[in-house]
Amino acid sequence: MTKYRESKAALNSKTYDRNIIEAPTENIYEALAIIAKRSIQINLDIKKELHEKLEEFATHNDSLEEIFENKEQIEVSRFYERLPKPHAMAVEEWLNEKIYHRNTEESND
């Protein structure tokens, strides 16, 4: 997860040059499909880590007692809310050539 904490991805919506996005694949749809798949992977990684951290604060009793807010738990949640969105991180990785991709349909002739 460390790499996501240090992401320089945009926190707000940003317009990108289509030609730069499609350059590695020469096909905008293929590039967007790769970015979308990476975005899903990033989202799952972040979600898994967040649930693991929040599980540390969980109380495992079956009573209907009042649940008290835990300040540490709130801080953890706020930290993850402030991270760039997974799609922004995926685009940033794509632009920095950090995503490995290959076309399995191309022949090796």
N, C-alpha and C positions, 0 to 999 in steps of 0.2 A: 504494500500500500504506500510505502514511502514515496514512490515515484509519483503517485497521484497528488500527494500533499505539496509537492514541489512544482506542480504543473503551472505553466505560464499561459494556459488557455484563457481566452476571453471570458469574462464573467457576464457580459451582456451580448446581445445579438450583434453579429458582425457580418459584413458583406465580403465575400472572397472572390477573387478573379477566377472565373470558370476555367480558363485556360491553364492556370496553375494547378487547380484541383485535378483536372483530367490528364495532365501531362504524363504522369507515370504509366497510365494504362491506355492512353489515347482514346478513352471512351468514358464519358461523364457518368453513365449509368453504372458501369463496372466500378468506377472509383467510388461512387456514392454507396454502392452495395458493400464494398470493402469497409468503408468508413462506418456504415451502419452496423456491420457485424462486430467491428472493434468496439463501437459504442456500447453494444449489448454486453460484451465481455467486461468492459470497464465498469458498467453499471452493476453487474453481478458481483464483481470483486469488491466494490465499495459497499454494496448492500450486505454481503457476507461479513465483511469486517465490522460494519456498524452493528449488525445483530450480535456478533461475538462480544463486542465491547458492551453493548446494552445488557447482554445476558449476565455479565458480571454484577450488575445492579439488581437483577431480578430476585424477588423473594418467592420461594417455592412453598407457600402455604395455601391451604384451601379455604381459609377463613375469609369472610367478607369485610375484613377490617379496612378502615380508611387507608388509602395509599398516599403516603407522603411524598412530596416532590423531592427528589434528590438533586442538589445543585450540581454535582459532578456529572450526573446523567444528562442534565439540561445542557451543560457546557459541551459534552461530547456530541449531542444532537446538533447544537448550534454550529459546531465546527464543521460537521458534515454538510449542513445546509449551506455554508459559505463556500464550499468547494465549487469549482467550475462544473458545469453540467457535463455528463459523460460524452455527449455528442461534440461538445466544444473541445474536450480533451482528445477525442479521436481525430478530429480535424487537425488539431495542432500536431499530433503524432504523424499524421499523413503528410502534412506540409514539411515536417522535419525528417521525413523518410525513415521513421522509426517503426513502420508497419511492414512486415514481410508479407508479400503476396506473390502468387504465381498463377498462371493460367494453365489449368490441368488439361484443357482441350487442345493446346498447341502440341504439335508433334515434334520429335527430336531429330528430324531429317536434316 
